[in-house]
Amino acid sequence: MSNSILWYTTRGAGAVTLVLLSAVVVMGILSALRVQSTGWPRFLTTGLHRNLALMTLVFLALHIVTAVIDPFTNLGWGAALIPFSSHYRTLWLGLGVVAFELLLAIVVTSLLRNLIGHYAWRAIHWLTYASWPIAVVHGFGTGTDAWSAWLIVVTAACIAAVGTAALYRMLTGSTDPLASPRTEFRAGVQRRELP
């Protein structure tokens, strides 16, 4: 495979991963707020959130694999798995590894959600709010086209979307029935305060 194909694939997969991860964060916020309307039932938000998360992982894997096998950077798997161990753009690639590992923790705990319980899963899921901005900073500091106009526009749109959703969540508060340890929720039953 030619080096230019690897470079374009790595950069393209990275940009698509940022867009998808931003959409996952926005959908996660909307899902936590129980956003719905007559034309958009709540289960669509949850389903879209999960499917976008899976697509994000596919493009993230493509981004990582092509970066590792690209002979120009000569990263190796250690640099892709151990934060700040790369000789090439140590800080910026290290941030990418940290963002990846935070996402990995979210994925693993989501798969084990029934075993670890909702509260533990939810606490770990909050790592998304750390992973996403770290990934954005990683994108700004890595790559030769990081400051190109098209990527700045894409990144600005992602920041605006996530920022708007996060601000909306802060202003409206969470309507998640399990957000407070003093409430109980069962399917088909209204919330009730625990003694």
N, C-alpha and C positions, 0 to 999 in steps of 0.2 A: 504494500500500500504506500502511495507516495506521501511525502511529508506534508505537502499542501492539503491533501485530502484529510489527513489527520488533524491538521491545524483548523481547517474549516469545520470539521465535525466536532472537535472539542469546543470551539467558540460557539458554534450554532447550538450544540446540545446544552452548553452552559446558559446561553440566553433563553432558550426554551424552558430549561429547568427553573430559571428565575421567574419567568412568567407563570408557569404552572404552580410553583411553590407559593407565589403571591396569591394566586387564585385559591389555592388550598387554605391559606391563612384566612382570606376573606370568607370563604365558604364555612370554615370552622367557626368564625365569629358569628356569622349569620345563623349557623346551626345551634350554637350555644344560646343565642338570643331567641331561638324558636321562631324565627322569621317565617311567615307564611302569608299567603293570600288565597283568594278563590282560584286564581289562575296558576298559583305556585304552591302546592302543598308542601308541608315540612319534610316529608320523606324524600322529595326531590333534592332538597338542599343537602341532606345527609348522604344520599346516594351519590350525588355529584361530587361532594367532598371526598368520599372514599375513592371514587374512580379517578379523580384528578390526582389524588395522592399516589395511586398506583402508577399513573402515567409519569408523574414527577420522578418516581424511583427509577423508572425505565430510562428516562433521559439523563438522570443523574448518573446512573451506571454507565451509560454511553459516554458521558462527559469524563468520568474518572478513567475508564478503560482506555479511551483514545489519548488522554493526557499521559497516562503511564507508558503506553507503547510508542508514543511519539519520540523518535530518537533525538530530536532537537533539545527537548527538555531533559531527557535521560533521568526521569524521576525515580522509577522503580516503585514497587509496591509498598516498601517501607515508608516512603514519603507520602504515599496516598493514605496510609493508615495511622502513622505516628505524627501527631501535630508538631510543626516547627522543626522537622528533621530534614527537610529538603535543602539542598544547596542552592536551588533555583528559586528565587523570590520567596525566601523563607517565611517571612511574616504573612504575606498574602496567601500563599498556599497553605500555611498552617491554619489560618482562619477558615479556609475552605474545608480542611480536614475536621476542624472543630464543629463547623456547621453540619457536615455530613454525619459525624458521630452523634450529635444531638438528635438529628433526624432518625438515625438508626435506633436510638433508645426509644423514640416515640413509636416507631414501627414495631419494634419487638414487644413493647408493652401493650400496643394496640392488639397484637395477635394473642397476647396472654391476658387480655382484659378480664375475661371471666375467671381466671385464676387469681389475679392480684386484686380484684375489686375495683369499683368505680372511683373511689377516692384516691387510691394510689395511682391509677391510670390517669386521672384528671390532673393530679399534681405533676406527674411526669410530662403530661401533654402540654403543660405551660412552657416547656422548653422550646416550643415553637416560637414563642415571643423572643427567645434569645437566638435561636437558629436562623430565623429569617434575616434580621439585620446583619448578623455576622456574614451570611451568604452574600448580602448586598455589598458589604465592604470588601469581601473577597473579590467580587466581580469588578469593583472599581480599581483594585490594586493589581489585578492579574490580567495578562493578555495585552497584546500590542494594540488592540482596537478598543480598549476599555473606555477611552475618552472620545470615541467617534460619535458623531451626531446621532446616528440611528440608535446606538446602544444607550446613550444618555437619555433619549426620548423614551425608550422602552423601560429603562430603570426608573425614570421619573414617574411614568404611568403606574408602575408597580408600587412605588413608594406612596403615590397619591391614593391608590386603591386601598392598600393596607392601612395607611394613615386614616383615611376616612372611615373605614370599618372599625378600627380601634377606637377612634374618637366617638363614633356612634355608640359603641359598646360602653365606653366610660360614661357617656352622658345619660344613657338609658338604664344602665345597670344590667346585671345578668338576671334572666328569668329562668335560669336552670334550676329545677326543683331540687337538685342535689348539690347546689352551690353552697348551701348553708348546712352545717352539720346538725342543725336543729330541725330539719324538715325531712319528711319521708314522702316517697312517691312510689306508687304502684300503677301499672298500666290500667287505665280506665278509672282511676280514683283521683280525686282532687288532692292537692297538697294539704297537709295538716301539720300543725306544730307538734313536735314531740315534747313530752313533759321534761 
